[in-house]
Amino acid sequence: MPCFAGQAYVALTATLFAYYTLWCLATPYIDEGHPLLRVFPPRYYAVLLPTLTGVILASVTVGFIGCVMVGSAIRSAEQKPDLKDL
């Protein structure tokens, strides 16, 4: 089962990569009104989708790192002895 799942994932990824590559590189050279253009969304989304994905991934990464840093600072502040007690 894991082998099949891996092969399916590779096949899906290769198919999506080929589709996106054709969408970005081939559609600018196809005449408007050609039936092949019905298969692809507008080229505007070819830039918008990866940009939004990158912004969301960067935001999640920065948010996660910030939460880890704040949690670490809180834990280290709780562990430090208070100098007034000495």
HTML snippet that shows the backbone in 3Dmol.js (N, CA, C, O; Angstrom):
<script src="https://3Dmol.org/build/3Dmol-min.js"></script>
<div id="view" style="width:600px;height:400px;position:relative"></div>
<script>
const pdb = `
ATOM      1  N   MET A   1       0.807  -1.211   0.000  1.00  0.00           N
ATOM      2  CA  MET A   1       0.000   0.000   0.000  1.00  0.00           C
ATOM      3  C   MET A   1       0.846   1.269   0.000  1.00  0.00           C
ATOM      4  O   MET A   1       0.557   2.168  -0.789  1.00  0.00           O
ATOM      5  N   PRO A   2       1.880   1.395   0.844  1.00  0.00           N
ATOM      6  CA  PRO A   2       2.682   2.628   0.815  1.00  0.00           C
ATOM      7  C   PRO A   2       3.371   2.839  -0.534  1.00  0.00           C
ATOM      8  O   PRO A   2       3.533   3.977  -0.975  1.00  0.00           O
ATOM      9  N   CYS A   3       3.771   1.760  -1.184  1.00  0.00           N
ATOM     10  CA  CYS A   3       4.425   1.893  -2.494  1.00  0.00           C
ATOM     11  C   CYS A   3       3.441   2.460  -3.522  1.00  0.00           C
ATOM     12  O   CYS A   3       3.792   3.329  -4.319  1.00  0.00           O
ATOM     13  N   PHE A   4       2.202   1.953  -3.489  1.00  0.00           N
ATOM     14  CA  PHE A   4       1.192   2.450  -4.410  1.00  0.00           C
ATOM     15  C   PHE A   4       0.879   3.915  -4.139  1.00  0.00           C
ATOM     16  O   PHE A   4       0.726   4.706  -5.070  1.00  0.00           O
ATOM     17  N   ALA A   5       0.785   4.275  -2.861  1.00  0.00           N
ATOM     18  CA  ALA A   5       0.491   5.660  -2.511  1.00  0.00           C
ATOM     19  C   ALA A   5       1.615   6.580  -2.983  1.00  0.00           C
ATOM     20  O   ALA A   5       1.347   7.673  -3.481  1.00  0.00           O
ATOM     21  N   GLY A   6       2.855   6.155  -2.834  1.00  0.00           N
ATOM     22  CA  GLY A   6       3.986   6.950  -3.303  1.00  0.00           C
ATOM     23  C   GLY A   6       3.980   7.109  -4.815  1.00  0.00           C
ATOM     24  O   GLY A   6       4.239   8.196  -5.332  1.00  0.00           O
ATOM     25  N   GLN A   7       3.686   6.025  -5.522  1.00  0.00           N
ATOM     26  CA  GLN A   7       3.629   6.092  -6.982  1.00  0.00           C
ATOM     27  C   GLN A   7       2.483   6.978  -7.447  1.00  0.00           C
ATOM     28  O   GLN A   7       2.622   7.722  -8.417  1.00  0.00           O
ATOM     29  N   ALA A   8       1.349   6.898  -6.756  1.00  0.00           N
ATOM     30  CA  ALA A   8       0.212   7.748  -7.115  1.00  0.00           C
ATOM     31  C   ALA A   8       0.550   9.212  -6.871  1.00  0.00           C
ATOM     32  O   ALA A   8       0.184  10.078  -7.666  1.00  0.00           O
ATOM     33  N   TYR A   9       1.249   9.491  -5.773  1.00  0.00           N
ATOM     34  CA  TYR A   9       1.638  10.869  -5.468  1.00  0.00           C
ATOM     35  C   TYR A   9       2.607  11.405  -6.520  1.00  0.00           C
ATOM     36  O   TYR A   9       2.478  12.549  -6.954  1.00  0.00           O
ATOM     37  N   VAL A  10       3.565  10.596  -6.928  1.00  0.00           N
ATOM     38  CA  VAL A  10       4.520  11.026  -7.954  1.00  0.00           C
ATOM     39  C   VAL A  10       3.803  11.258  -9.281  1.00  0.00           C
ATOM     40  O   VAL A  10       4.084  12.239  -9.969  1.00  0.00           O
ATOM     41  N   ALA A  11       2.884  10.374  -9.647  1.00  0.00           N
ATOM     42  CA  ALA A  11       2.139  10.539 -10.896  1.00  0.00           C
ATOM     43  C   ALA A  11       1.281  11.800 -10.858  1.00  0.00           C
ATOM     44  O   ALA A  11       1.219  12.537 -11.842  1.00  0.00           O
ATOM     45  N   LEU A  12       0.617  12.052  -9.726  1.00  0.00           N
ATOM     46  CA  LEU A  12      -0.208  13.252  -9.594  1.00  0.00           C
ATOM     47  C   LEU A  12       0.648  14.507  -9.675  1.00  0.00           C
ATOM     48  O   LEU A  12       0.279  15.469 -10.349  1.00  0.00           O
ATOM     49  N   THR A  13       1.776  14.503  -8.998  1.00  0.00           N
ATOM     50  CA  THR A  13       2.663  15.659  -9.010  1.00  0.00           C
ATOM     51  C   THR A  13       3.214  15.921 -10.407  1.00  0.00           C
ATOM     52  O   THR A  13       3.262  17.069 -10.849  1.00  0.00           O
ATOM     53  N   ALA A  14       3.625  14.876 -11.098  1.00  0.00           N
ATOM     54  CA  ALA A  14       4.143  15.040 -12.458  1.00  0.00           C
ATOM     55  C   ALA A  14       3.059  15.559 -13.401  1.00  0.00           C
ATOM     56  O   ALA A  14       3.332  16.393 -14.265  1.00  0.00           O
ATOM     57  N   THR A  15       1.845  15.073 -13.238  1.00  0.00           N
ATOM     58  CA  THR A  15       0.743  15.541 -14.076  1.00  0.00           C
ATOM     59  C   THR A  15       0.431  17.009 -13.816  1.00  0.00           C
ATOM     60  O   THR A  15       0.246  17.780 -14.758  1.00  0.00           O
ATOM     61  N   LEU A  16       0.369  17.401 -12.548  1.00  0.00           N
ATOM     62  CA  LEU A  16       0.104  18.803 -12.220  1.00  0.00           C
ATOM     63  C   LEU A  16       1.235  19.719 -12.692  1.00  0.00           C
ATOM     64  O   LEU A  16       0.982  20.834 -13.148  1.00  0.00           O
ATOM     65  N   PHE A  17       2.468  19.255 -12.583  1.00  0.00           N
ATOM     66  CA  PHE A  17       3.600  20.050 -13.060  1.00  0.00           C
ATOM     67  C   PHE A  17       3.526  20.247 -14.573  1.00  0.00           C
ATOM     68  O   PHE A  17       3.746  21.351 -15.070  1.00  0.00           O
ATOM     69  N   ALA A  18       3.216  19.173 -15.303  1.00  0.00           N
ATOM     70  CA  ALA A  18       3.095  19.282 -16.763  1.00  0.00           C
ATOM     71  C   ALA A  18       1.938  20.204 -17.147  1.00  0.00           C
ATOM     72  O   ALA A  18       2.068  21.007 -18.071  1.00  0.00           O
ATOM     73  N   TYR A  19       0.812  20.096 -16.447  1.00  0.00           N
ATOM     74  CA  TYR A  19      -0.344  20.960 -16.727  1.00  0.00           C
ATOM     75  C   TYR A  19       0.007  22.419 -16.477  1.00  0.00           C
ATOM     76  O   TYR A  19      -0.287  23.275 -17.311  1.00  0.00           O
ATOM     77  N   TYR A  20       0.638  22.716 -15.331  1.00  0.00           N
ATOM     78  CA  TYR A  20       0.991  24.094 -14.998  1.00  0.00           C
ATOM     79  C   TYR A  20       2.028  24.649 -15.983  1.00  0.00           C
ATOM     80  O   TYR A  20       1.956  25.812 -16.378  1.00  0.00           O
ATOM     81  N   THR A  21       2.983  23.812 -16.371  1.00  0.00           N
ATOM     82  CA  THR A  21       4.000  24.243 -17.333  1.00  0.00           C
ATOM     83  C   THR A  21       3.362  24.589 -18.674  1.00  0.00           C
ATOM     84  O   THR A  21       3.686  25.617 -19.269  1.00  0.00           O
ATOM     85  N   LEU A  22       2.465  23.743 -19.148  1.00  0.00           N
ATOM     86  CA  LEU A  22       1.760  24.049 -20.397  1.00  0.00           C
ATOM     87  C   LEU A  22       0.904  25.301 -20.246  1.00  0.00           C
ATOM     88  O   LEU A  22       0.823  26.123 -21.159  1.00  0.00           O
ATOM     89  N   TRP A  23       0.271  25.437 -19.095  1.00  0.00           N
ATOM     90  CA  TRP A  23      -0.587  26.596 -18.839  1.00  0.00           C
ATOM     91  C   TRP A  23       0.220  27.881 -18.919  1.00  0.00           C
ATOM     92  O   TRP A  23      -0.224  28.861 -19.516  1.00  0.00           O
ATOM     93  N   CYS A  24       1.403  27.881 -18.319  1.00  0.00           N
ATOM     94  CA  CYS A  24       2.209  29.109 -18.274  1.00  0.00           C
ATOM     95  C   CYS A  24       2.996  29.359 -19.556  1.00  0.00           C
ATOM     96  O   CYS A  24       3.137  30.505 -19.982  1.00  0.00           O
ATOM     97  N   LEU A  25       3.503  28.309 -20.167  1.00  0.00           N
ATOM     98  CA  LEU A  25       4.416  28.490 -21.294  1.00  0.00           C
ATOM     99  C   LEU A  25       3.749  28.373 -22.661  1.00  0.00           C
ATOM    100  O   LEU A  25       4.210  28.993 -23.619  1.00  0.00           O
ATOM    101  N   ALA A  26       2.689  27.601 -22.771  1.00  0.00           N
ATOM    102  CA  ALA A  26       2.098  27.371 -24.094  1.00  0.00           C
ATOM    103  C   ALA A  26       0.927  28.288 -24.397  1.00  0.00           C
ATOM    104  O   ALA A  26       0.744  28.695 -25.545  1.00  0.00           O
ATOM    105  N   THR A  27       0.130  28.621 -23.390  1.00  0.00           N
ATOM    106  CA  THR A  27      -1.077  29.401 -23.688  1.00  0.00           C
ATOM    107  C   THR A  27      -0.807  30.804 -24.221  1.00  0.00           C
ATOM    108  O   THR A  27      -1.645  31.309 -24.967  1.00  0.00           O
ATOM    109  N   PRO A  28       0.307  31.474 -23.893  1.00  0.00           N
ATOM    110  CA  PRO A  28       0.509  32.789 -24.519  1.00  0.00           C
ATOM    111  C   PRO A  28       0.660  32.724 -26.040  1.00  0.00           C
ATOM    112  O   PRO A  28       0.438  33.725 -26.722  1.00  0.00           O
ATOM    113  N   TYR A  29       1.032  31.569 -26.577  1.00  0.00           N
ATOM    114  CA  TYR A  29       1.268  31.438 -28.017  1.00  0.00           C
ATOM    115  C   TYR A  29       0.080  30.843 -28.771  1.00  0.00           C
ATOM    116  O   TYR A  29       0.141  30.671 -29.988  1.00  0.00           O
ATOM    117  N   ILE A  30      -0.986  30.533 -28.061  1.00  0.00           N
ATOM    118  CA  ILE A  30      -2.173  29.978 -28.698  1.00  0.00           C
ATOM    119  C   ILE A  30      -3.144  31.125 -28.982  1.00  0.00           C
ATOM    120  O   ILE A  30      -3.361  31.985 -28.128  1.00  0.00           O
ATOM    121  N   ASP A  31      -3.721  31.136 -30.168  1.00  0.00           N
ATOM    122  CA  ASP A  31      -4.649  32.197 -30.565  1.00  0.00           C
ATOM    123  C   ASP A  31      -5.886  32.191 -29.676  1.00  0.00           C
ATOM    124  O   ASP A  31      -6.361  31.143 -29.239  1.00  0.00           O
ATOM    125  N   GLU A  32      -6.396  33.408 -29.419  1.00  0.00           N
ATOM    126  CA  GLU A  32      -7.628  33.536 -28.648  1.00  0.00           C
ATOM    127  C   GLU A  32      -8.763  32.851 -29.414  1.00  0.00           C
ATOM    128  O   GLU A  32      -8.843  32.936 -30.639  1.00  0.00           O
ATOM    129  N   GLY A  33      -9.628  32.179 -28.678  1.00  0.00           N
ATOM    130  CA  GLY A  33     -10.743  31.488 -29.300  1.00  0.00           C
ATOM    131  C   GLY A  33     -10.425  30.061 -29.689  1.00  0.00           C
ATOM    132  O   GLY A  33     -11.322  29.337 -30.120  1.00  0.00           O
ATOM    133  N   HIS A  34      -9.200  29.634 -29.555  1.00  0.00           N
ATOM    134  CA  HIS A  34      -8.840  28.249 -29.857  1.00  0.00           C
ATOM    135  C   HIS A  34      -9.483  27.336 -28.820  1.00  0.00           C
ATOM    136  O   HIS A  34      -9.509  27.680 -27.638  1.00  0.00           O
ATOM    137  N   PRO A  35     -10.003  26.183 -29.232  1.00  0.00           N
ATOM    138  CA  PRO A  35     -10.695  25.294 -28.287  1.00  0.00           C
ATOM    139  C   PRO A  35      -9.781  24.780 -27.159  1.00  0.00           C
ATOM    140  O   PRO A  35     -10.277  24.432 -26.087  1.00  0.00           O
ATOM    141  N   LEU A  36      -8.497  24.730 -27.374  1.00  0.00           N
ATOM    142  CA  LEU A  36      -7.574  24.249 -26.347  1.00  0.00           C
ATOM    143  C   LEU A  36      -7.540  25.180 -25.133  1.00  0.00           C
ATOM    144  O   LEU A  36      -7.249  24.738 -24.022  1.00  0.00           O
ATOM    145  N   LEU A  37      -7.832  26.443 -25.338  1.00  0.00           N
ATOM    146  CA  LEU A  37      -7.805  27.394 -24.230  1.00  0.00           C
ATOM    147  C   LEU A  37      -8.934  27.164 -23.229  1.00  0.00           C
ATOM    148  O   LEU A  37      -8.879  27.673 -22.109  1.00  0.00           O
ATOM    149  N   ARG A  38      -9.952  26.407 -23.617  1.00  0.00           N
ATOM    150  CA  ARG A  38     -11.038  26.089 -22.690  1.00  0.00           C
ATOM    151  C   ARG A  38     -10.568  25.161 -21.571  1.00  0.00           C
ATOM    152  O   ARG A  38     -11.207  25.082 -20.522  1.00  0.00           O
ATOM    153  N   VAL A  39      -9.464  24.465 -21.786  1.00  0.00           N
ATOM    154  CA  VAL A  39      -8.935  23.530 -20.794  1.00  0.00           C
ATOM    155  C   VAL A  39      -8.235  24.280 -19.657  1.00  0.00           C
ATOM    156  O   VAL A  39      -8.131  23.759 -18.547  1.00  0.00           O
ATOM    157  N   PHE A  40      -7.766  25.472 -19.921  1.00  0.00           N
ATOM    158  CA  PHE A  40      -6.977  26.232 -18.956  1.00  0.00           C
ATOM    159  C   PHE A  40      -7.769  27.432 -18.431  1.00  0.00           C
ATOM    160  O   PHE A  40      -8.510  28.065 -19.183  1.00  0.00           O
ATOM    161  N   PRO A  41      -7.613  27.744 -17.142  1.00  0.00           N
ATOM    162  CA  PRO A  41      -8.194  28.985 -16.609  1.00  0.00           C
ATOM    163  C   PRO A  41      -7.446  30.194 -17.171  1.00  0.00           C
ATOM    164  O   PRO A  41      -6.435  30.020 -17.852  1.00  0.00           O
ATOM    165  N   PRO A  42      -7.915  31.407 -16.905  1.00  0.00           N
ATOM    166  CA  PRO A  42      -7.192  32.593 -17.368  1.00  0.00           C
ATOM    167  C   PRO A  42      -5.755  32.623 -16.831  1.00  0.00           C
ATOM    168  O   PRO A  42      -5.480  32.140 -15.733  1.00  0.00           O
ATOM    169  N   ARG A  43      -4.858  33.192 -17.617  1.00  0.00           N
ATOM    170  CA  ARG A  43      -3.434  33.225 -17.238  1.00  0.00           C
ATOM    171  C   ARG A  43      -3.179  34.034 -15.973  1.00  0.00           C
ATOM    172  O   ARG A  43      -2.146  33.865 -15.325  1.00  0.00           O
ATOM    173  N   TYR A  44      -4.097  34.896 -15.623  1.00  0.00           N
ATOM    174  CA  TYR A  44      -3.977  35.684 -14.400  1.00  0.00           C
ATOM    175  C   TYR A  44      -3.800  34.768 -13.179  1.00  0.00           C
ATOM    176  O   TYR A  44      -3.026  35.073 -12.272  1.00  0.00           O
ATOM    177  N   TYR A  45      -4.521  33.654 -13.170  1.00  0.00           N
ATOM    178  CA  TYR A  45      -4.447  32.728 -12.047  1.00  0.00           C
ATOM    179  C   TYR A  45      -3.139  31.935 -12.036  1.00  0.00           C
ATOM    180  O   TYR A  45      -2.770  31.383 -10.999  1.00  0.00           O
ATOM    181  N   ALA A  46      -2.451  31.867 -13.137  1.00  0.00           N
ATOM    182  CA  ALA A  46      -1.171  31.167 -13.174  1.00  0.00           C
ATOM    183  C   ALA A  46      -0.131  31.875 -12.312  1.00  0.00           C
ATOM    184  O   ALA A  46       0.813  31.246 -11.834  1.00  0.00           O
ATOM    185  N   VAL A  47      -0.299  33.163 -12.116  1.00  0.00           N
ATOM    186  CA  VAL A  47       0.595  33.929 -11.247  1.00  0.00           C
ATOM    187  C   VAL A  47      -0.010  34.073  -9.856  1.00  0.00           C
ATOM    188  O   VAL A  47       0.706  34.011  -8.857  1.00  0.00           O
ATOM    189  N   LEU A  48      -1.308  34.263  -9.788  1.00  0.00           N
ATOM    190  CA  LEU A  48      -1.985  34.516  -8.519  1.00  0.00           C
ATOM    191  C   LEU A  48      -1.910  33.318  -7.573  1.00  0.00           C
ATOM    192  O   LEU A  48      -1.608  33.495  -6.393  1.00  0.00           O
ATOM    193  N   LEU A  49      -2.174  32.114  -8.055  1.00  0.00           N
ATOM    194  CA  LEU A  49      -2.211  30.941  -7.185  1.00  0.00           C
ATOM    195  C   LEU A  49      -0.860  30.638  -6.532  1.00  0.00           C
ATOM    196  O   LEU A  49      -0.825  30.444  -5.317  1.00  0.00           O
ATOM    197  N   PRO A  50       0.250  30.588  -7.270  1.00  0.00           N
ATOM    198  CA  PRO A  50       1.530  30.344  -6.592  1.00  0.00           C
ATOM    199  C   PRO A  50       1.924  31.481  -5.651  1.00  0.00           C
ATOM    200  O   PRO A  50       2.545  31.238  -4.616  1.00  0.00           O
ATOM    201  N   THR A  51       1.573  32.714  -5.999  1.00  0.00           N
ATOM    202  CA  THR A  51       1.896  33.838  -5.129  1.00  0.00           C
ATOM    203  C   THR A  51       1.138  33.732  -3.807  1.00  0.00           C
ATOM    204  O   THR A  51       1.727  33.888  -2.738  1.00  0.00           O
ATOM    205  N   LEU A  52      -0.153  33.471  -3.881  1.00  0.00           N
ATOM    206  CA  LEU A  52      -0.938  33.316  -2.656  1.00  0.00           C
ATOM    207  C   LEU A  52      -0.449  32.126  -1.831  1.00  0.00           C
ATOM    208  O   LEU A  52      -0.386  32.209  -0.605  1.00  0.00           O
ATOM    209  N   THR A  53      -0.110  31.047  -2.479  1.00  0.00           N
ATOM    210  CA  THR A  53       0.402  29.883  -1.766  1.00  0.00           C
ATOM    211  C   THR A  53       1.699  30.225  -1.048  1.00  0.00           C
ATOM    212  O   THR A  53       1.886  29.846   0.108  1.00  0.00           O
ATOM    213  N   GLY A  54       2.591  30.934  -1.717  1.00  0.00           N
ATOM    214  CA  GLY A  54       3.852  31.325  -1.090  1.00  0.00           C
ATOM    215  C   GLY A  54       3.657  32.257   0.080  1.00  0.00           C
ATOM    216  O   GLY A  54       4.328  32.120   1.103  1.00  0.00           O
ATOM    217  N   VAL A  55       2.740  33.210  -0.056  1.00  0.00           N
ATOM    218  CA  VAL A  55       2.473  34.146   1.039  1.00  0.00           C
ATOM    219  C   VAL A  55       1.875  33.409   2.239  1.00  0.00           C
ATOM    220  O   VAL A  55       2.247  33.678   3.381  1.00  0.00           O
ATOM    221  N   ILE A  56       0.960  32.490   1.985  1.00  0.00           N
ATOM    222  CA  ILE A  56       0.351  31.728   3.078  1.00  0.00           C
ATOM    223  C   ILE A  56       1.391  30.843   3.758  1.00  0.00           C
ATOM    224  O   ILE A  56       1.438  30.788   4.987  1.00  0.00           O
ATOM    225  N   LEU A  57       2.220  30.153   2.987  1.00  0.00           N
ATOM    226  CA  LEU A  57       3.262  29.303   3.578  1.00  0.00           C
ATOM    227  C   LEU A  57       4.260  30.123   4.381  1.00  0.00           C
ATOM    228  O   LEU A  57       4.668  29.707   5.465  1.00  0.00           O
ATOM    229  N   ALA A  58       4.658  31.275   3.870  1.00  0.00           N
ATOM    230  CA  ALA A  58       5.598  32.126   4.604  1.00  0.00           C
ATOM    231  C   ALA A  58       4.959  32.642   5.881  1.00  0.00           C
ATOM    232  O   ALA A  58       5.625  32.707   6.914  1.00  0.00           O
ATOM    233  N   SER A  59       3.685  33.009   5.839  1.00  0.00           N
ATOM    234  CA  SER A  59       2.997  33.496   7.033  1.00  0.00           C
ATOM    235  C   SER A  59       2.881  32.416   8.100  1.00  0.00           C
ATOM    236  O   SER A  59       3.100  32.677   9.283  1.00  0.00           O
ATOM    237  N   VAL A  60       2.539  31.214   7.682  1.00  0.00           N
ATOM    238  CA  VAL A  60       2.436  30.108   8.636  1.00  0.00           C
ATOM    239  C   VAL A  60       3.800  29.800   9.245  1.00  0.00           C
ATOM    240  O   VAL A  60       3.900  29.557  10.447  1.00  0.00           O
ATOM    241  N   THR A  61       4.844  29.809   8.431  1.00  0.00           N
ATOM    242  CA  THR A  61       6.184  29.531   8.929  1.00  0.00           C
ATOM    243  C   THR A  61       6.635  30.593   9.921  1.00  0.00           C
ATOM    244  O   THR A  61       7.143  30.266  10.994  1.00  0.00           O
ATOM    245  N   VAL A  62       6.456  31.849   9.577  1.00  0.00           N
ATOM    246  CA  VAL A  62       6.863  32.938  10.474  1.00  0.00           C
ATOM    247  C   VAL A  62       6.026  32.909  11.753  1.00  0.00           C
ATOM    248  O   VAL A  62       6.559  33.133  12.840  1.00  0.00           O
ATOM    249  N   GLY A  63       4.740  32.641  11.643  1.00  0.00           N
ATOM    250  CA  GLY A  63       3.884  32.536  12.823  1.00  0.00           C
ATOM    251  C   GLY A  63       4.303  31.399  13.740  1.00  0.00           C
ATOM    252  O   GLY A  63       4.322  31.558  14.961  1.00  0.00           O
ATOM    253  N   PHE A  64       4.637  30.263  13.164  1.00  0.00           N
ATOM    254  CA  PHE A  64       5.078  29.115  13.960  1.00  0.00           C
ATOM    255  C   PHE A  64       6.395  29.424  14.671  1.00  0.00           C
ATOM    256  O   PHE A  64       6.543  29.142  15.861  1.00  0.00           O
ATOM    257  N   ILE A  65       7.340  29.997  13.948  1.00  0.00           N
ATOM    258  CA  ILE A  65       8.628  30.349  14.562  1.00  0.00           C
ATOM    259  C   ILE A  65       8.418  31.386  15.668  1.00  0.00           C
ATOM    260  O   ILE A  65       9.061  31.304  16.715  1.00  0.00           O
ATOM    261  N   GLY A  66       7.538  32.349  15.453  1.00  0.00           N
ATOM    262  CA  GLY A  66       7.240  33.340  16.483  1.00  0.00           C
ATOM    263  C   GLY A  66       6.637  32.705  17.722  1.00  0.00           C
ATOM    264  O   GLY A  66       7.018  33.051  18.841  1.00  0.00           O
ATOM    265  N   CYS A  67       5.697  31.779  17.543  1.00  0.00           N
ATOM    266  CA  CYS A  67       5.098  31.093  18.697  1.00  0.00           C
ATOM    267  C   CYS A  67       6.131  30.292  19.466  1.00  0.00           C
ATOM    268  O   CYS A  67       6.118  30.287  20.697  1.00  0.00           O
ATOM    269  N   VAL A  68       7.023  29.618  18.760  1.00  0.00           N
ATOM    270  CA  VAL A  68       8.078  28.851  19.427  1.00  0.00           C
ATOM    271  C   VAL A  68       9.006  29.783  20.198  1.00  0.00           C
ATOM    272  O   VAL A  68       9.395  29.474  21.324  1.00  0.00           O
ATOM    273  N   MET A  69       9.361  30.911  19.608  1.00  0.00           N
ATOM    274  CA  MET A  69      10.258  31.850  20.285  1.00  0.00           C
ATOM    275  C   MET A  69       9.600  32.460  21.520  1.00  0.00           C
ATOM    276  O   MET A  69      10.246  32.591  22.560  1.00  0.00           O
ATOM    277  N   VAL A  70       8.326  32.835  21.419  1.00  0.00           N
ATOM    278  CA  VAL A  70       7.627  33.406  22.573  1.00  0.00           C
ATOM    279  C   VAL A  70       7.483  32.357  23.670  1.00  0.00           C
ATOM    280  O   VAL A  70       7.700  32.657  24.844  1.00  0.00           O
ATOM    281  N   GLY A  71       7.123  31.140  23.302  1.00  0.00           N
ATOM    282  CA  GLY A  71       7.004  30.069  24.295  1.00  0.00           C
ATOM    283  C   GLY A  71       8.328  29.775  24.966  1.00  0.00           C
ATOM    284  O   GLY A  71       8.368  29.534  26.173  1.00  0.00           O
ATOM    285  N   SER A  72       9.406  29.790  24.213  1.00  0.00           N
ATOM    286  CA  SER A  72      10.726  29.564  24.783  1.00  0.00           C
ATOM    287  C   SER A  72      11.118  30.685  25.725  1.00  0.00           C
ATOM    288  O   SER A  72      11.716  30.428  26.770  1.00  0.00           O
ATOM    289  N   ALA A  73      10.797  31.916  25.380  1.00  0.00           N
ATOM    290  CA  ALA A  73      11.114  33.049  26.251  1.00  0.00           C
ATOM    291  C   ALA A  73      10.308  32.980  27.543  1.00  0.00           C
ATOM    292  O   ALA A  73      10.827  33.303  28.612  1.00  0.00           O
ATOM    293  N   ILE A  74       9.062  32.569  27.460  1.00  0.00           N
ATOM    294  CA  ILE A  74       8.228  32.458  28.658  1.00  0.00           C
ATOM    295  C   ILE A  74       8.762  31.358  29.572  1.00  0.00           C
ATOM    296  O   ILE A  74       8.851  31.549  30.785  1.00  0.00           O
ATOM    297  N   ARG A  75       9.117  30.210  28.997  1.00  0.00           N
ATOM    298  CA  ARG A  75       9.661  29.111  29.807  1.00  0.00           C
ATOM    299  C   ARG A  75      10.977  29.489  30.455  1.00  0.00           C
ATOM    300  O   ARG A  75      11.213  29.156  31.616  1.00  0.00           O
ATOM    301  N   SER A  76      11.841  30.184  29.718  1.00  0.00           N
ATOM    302  CA  SER A  76      13.127  30.560  30.301  1.00  0.00           C
ATOM    303  C   SER A  76      12.946  31.632  31.369  1.00  0.00           C
ATOM    304  O   SER A  76      13.731  31.672  32.316  1.00  0.00           O
ATOM    305  N   ALA A  77      11.946  32.501  31.255  1.00  0.00           N
ATOM    306  CA  ALA A  77      11.674  33.512  32.278  1.00  0.00           C
ATOM    307  C   ALA A  77      11.129  32.870  33.544  1.00  0.00           C
ATOM    308  O   ALA A  77      11.403  33.343  34.647  1.00  0.00           O
ATOM    309  N   GLU A  78      10.356  31.793  33.396  1.00  0.00           N
ATOM    310  CA  GLU A  78       9.816  31.097  34.558  1.00  0.00           C
ATOM    311  C   GLU A  78      10.902  30.331  35.300  1.00  0.00           C
ATOM    312  O   GLU A  78      10.786  30.136  36.510  1.00  0.00           O
ATOM    313  N   GLN A  79      11.932  29.898  34.630  1.00  0.00           N
ATOM    314  CA  GLN A  79      12.977  29.086  35.235  1.00  0.00           C
ATOM    315  C   GLN A  79      14.046  29.924  35.925  1.00  0.00           C
ATOM    316  O   GLN A  79      14.777  29.393  36.762  1.00  0.00           O
ATOM    317  N   LYS A  80      14.166  31.189  35.614  1.00  0.00           N
ATOM    318  CA  LYS A  80      15.192  32.033  36.225  1.00  0.00           C
ATOM    319  C   LYS A  80      14.809  32.335  37.681  1.00  0.00           C
ATOM    320  O   LYS A  80      13.663  32.691  37.955  1.00  0.00           O
ATOM    321  N   PRO A  81      15.755  32.196  38.608  1.00  0.00           N
ATOM    322  CA  PRO A  81      15.440  32.519  40.002  1.00  0.00           C
ATOM    323  C   PRO A  81      15.332  34.028  40.198  1.00  0.00           C
ATOM    324  O   PRO A  81      16.019  34.806  39.535  1.00  0.00           O
ATOM    325  N   ASP A  82      14.482  34.415  41.094  1.00  0.00           N
ATOM    326  CA  ASP A  82      14.305  35.824  41.402  1.00  0.00           C
ATOM    327  C   ASP A  82      15.421  36.262  42.359  1.00  0.00           C
ATOM    328  O   ASP A  82      15.636  35.610  43.380  1.00  0.00           O
ATOM    329  N   LEU A  83      16.118  37.328  42.057  1.00  0.00           N
ATOM    330  CA  LEU A  83      17.255  37.777  42.857  1.00  0.00           C
ATOM    331  C   LEU A  83      16.814  38.335  44.203  1.00  0.00           C
ATOM    332  O   LEU A  83      17.633  38.431  45.117  1.00  0.00           O
ATOM    333  N   LYS A  84      15.545  38.707  44.353  1.00  0.00           N
ATOM    334  CA  LYS A  84      15.054  39.239  45.621  1.00  0.00           C
ATOM    335  C   LYS A  84      14.985  38.153  46.694  1.00  0.00           C
ATOM    336  O   LYS A  84      15.099  38.443  47.885  1.00  0.00           O
ATOM    337  N   ASP A  85      14.796  36.901  46.266  1.00  0.00           N
ATOM    338  CA  ASP A  85      14.687  35.806  47.221  1.00  0.00           C
ATOM    339  C   ASP A  85      16.035  35.423  47.821  1.00  0.00           C
ATOM    340  O   ASP A  85      16.063  34.740  48.845  1.00  0.00           O
ATOM    341  N   LEU A  86      17.137  35.829  47.232  1.00  0.00           N
ATOM    342  CA  LEU A  86      18.464  35.444  47.742  1.00  0.00           C
ATOM    343  C   LEU A  86      18.843  36.262  48.873  1.00  0.00           C
ATOM    344  O   LEU A  86      19.925  36.082  49.431  1.00  0.00           O
TER     345      LEU A  86
END
`;
const viewer = $3Dmol.createViewer("view");
viewer.addModel(pdb, "pdb");
viewer.setStyle({}, {cartoon: {color: "spectrum"}});
viewer.zoomTo();
viewer.render();
</script>
